[in-house]
Amino acid sequence: MKAKTLESVMYRRSIHWTVCFVVAMVFSSTFSMAADWYVTPRFELDERYDSNILVTKDDKKDDFITYVRPKVEAGYRTERFQSAFNTYAEYQKFIKEDELDTIHHDHRLSLGYALLQTLNLRASGFFRVDTTLDTELLEEGRLARREDRQRFGGTAGLDYVFSPVFLCAFDVGRDYTRYPDDPVDTADYWSDSVTLVPQYILNPKTSFFVSLGYYKTKYDNLESDFFVLVDRRIETFNIMPYVTYRFTEDFNAKVGAGYRYTQTEGKSVSKIPFFPDENQDGDSSGFIANLVFHKDWQQSFMELDLSRDQYSSLEGDSLERDRASLRGSYTWSERFRTHASLDYVRATSDEGGDDSSYIYVTPSMDFRWTREVTLRGFFNYTYYDETDSTDRYEAGLKLIVAWERLFSGH
């Protein structure tokens, strides 16, 4: 059953990409007379030491890791049509633990077309292969067992301008997560999203928004020796009004607060005779918010981002998540620039249980050797605490080569 499901999904995905390609070709040929296009190749070589490669409390393993990462960015734009394509592959080579050697890759395409002066259509798609450990930790602040994973999906949306001061954005999307190795205690799943965001421009400095969202995650059945988890899903409805305000040309803020309601469904079906099935339905609600402050100076910038949201985890749990992020950079000269960031994530299950805390600190310094070549030195520190706490640090050098608009035309 799973193989058939995956086959049908892959078939639908191939149709999606074919349609996107045909649309891009039609639009590009139609408006090529006034087109601006570019291709920017990039190459990164990263050598680092990792003190705890699996982020475990006991039996920590350290290693030296080499990352080889070719990238390509491309764009195409006319007066009415625009597209962007980003792709990269990343080879990870472990010196001691060579069984962990792997290849990640990520491919993203986005399209936009101004059908009318008041109506803009958008579409995007992606395909990504990664491992859960580092990706979930960096992007979601959650520690997960290291497993190979495939993710793919897309979104479609539109922007409509009702008047010079009132406009609206509407988006729908679906993405899939698949584990090709069928790991124990892990199930494939898919997620839907529908968002509607009206915007009212009060004046050149102030805009009001209302974000309305519906999110659904459906998990495949998960089987163990004694029971089967079936019909698992998490649905969330939220509403969050927010305002953006530009205090000055170099200082702006976004402040929003709202409410979310989450329903969880599922059933545990026993394999043991005479043991009853267990219903795992439930609901929860809570406060959500997002505050962002951004300040630019002549040689630097700083941004503070605070948020609370709901997150559907890989394990099928609904989590309330608090995040705080502080980022900044300072340009010392044309050749030297420093960066720093601090991230904190705290997650709490809607059904109770242990909280998790994640802290990530990463200072770095760039030396621009030539116009195309940059050398970066970096240090990363990670702390994670759930039932047990652990940490790790990484230090290394990265070579970045970028040929901006190596191929381009107007």
C-alpha positions, 0 to 999 in steps of 0.5 A, a space after each residue: 500500500 505504501 509503495 502504491 501511495 508513493 508511486 502515485 505521489 511521485 506521478 503527481 509530482 512529475 506532472 506538477 513539474 512538467 506543468 511548471 516547465 511548460 508554463 515557464 517556457 510559454 511565458 518566457 518565449 512570449 515576453 523574451 523581447 524585454 527580458 532580464 535573465 542571469 545565472 550565478 554559479 557558486 561553490 563552497 568548501 567547508 572543513 570543520 571539527 564537530 565535537 558531538 556529531 550525533 548530538 548524544 549525551 553519552 558515547 559522544 563521537 567527534 570527527 572532522 567533516 568536509 562539505 563540498 557544496 556546488 550551487 546555482 542561482 538563476 532568474 528570469 524576469 520580464 514586465 509581467 513574468 518572473 521566475 527564480 531557480 535555486 539548486 545545490 548539492 552537498 557532499 558530506 565526508 566524515 574522516 573517521 565515521 565514514 558510514 555517515 557519508 551522505 549527499 544532500 540536495 535541494 531544488 526550488 522553482 518559483 514563478 510569478 505572472 501579472 495577469 492584470 494590473 491588479 492580479 498577480 499569480 504565483 506558484 512554487 515547487 521544491 524537492 529536497 533530500 536531507 537527514 533529519 538530525 541537523 536539519 530539524 535541529 537548525 530549522 525547527 529547534 528539535 532533536 531527531 534521530 538521524 534518518 535519510 529523508 525526502 521532502 517535496 511539494 509546492 504552493 500556489 497563490 495570488 495577490 489581488 489589489 482592490 485599491 491603492 490601500 487595500 490588497 489581499 494575498 491567498 496561498 494554498 500548499 501541500 508537501 510530502 515527507 518520505 523516509 526511503 529506508 522505512 525506519 522504526 518508529 517513524 512514519 511518512 506524512 503530508 501537510 496542507 496549508 491554506 492562508 489568507 492575508 488581507 492588508 490595509 495601508 494606513 500611510 507610507 509608514 504603517 500597514 495593518 494585516 490579518 493572517 488567517 491560516 489552516 494547517 493539516 498534517 496527516 501521518 501514515 500508520 505506524 506499526 509496532 509489535 503490540 499495536 498500530 497507530 492509525 488515522 493520525 492527524 493534526 489540524 490547526 486554525 489560527 488568526 493573527 492581526 499584526 502591524 508593520 511600522 517604519 519608525 525611520 528609513 533604517 528602523 522598522 518593526 512588526 508586531 502581531 498577536 493572535 489565537 490558535 486552535 488545534 485538534 488531534 486525532 488518532 487511534 491505537 489498535 491493539 494486536 493483542 486479543 481482548 485488549 481494547 483500542 485506545 482513542 487518542 483524540 484531543 484539542 488545545 488552544 493558545 496564544 500566538 505572536 510574532 515581534 520583529 525589530 530591525 535596525 540598520 546602521 551605516 556599517 552594520 545591522 541588528 534584528 530581533 525576532 520573537 515568536 510563539 507558534 504551533 508545530 506538528 513534529 515528526 513523531 506526530 505530536 502537536 507542540 507549542 513553540 517559543 522562539 527568540 532569534 538575535 542576529 547582526 553583522 558589522 562591516 569593518 572594511 571592504 574586506 572584513 565583516 563579522 556576523 553573529 547570531 543567537 537562537 533559542 527555542 523552547 517546545 512544549 507538547 500540547 498533551 504534556 510531557 517533557 519540555 525541550 530547550 535549544 540554544 544555538 550560537 554562531 559567530 563568524 568572520 569573513 575575509 573577502 580575498 577577491 571579488 569572487 572569493 571569500 574565506 570564512 572562519 566560524 564557531 558554532 555552539 549547540 545546547 539541547 535539553 529534553 529528558 537529558 542535556 547535551 551540547 556540541 561545538 563546531 569550528 572550521 573554515 569555509 571557502 566561498 566562490 561566487 560568480 555573480 551573474 556569470 551569464 546574463 542578458 537584458 
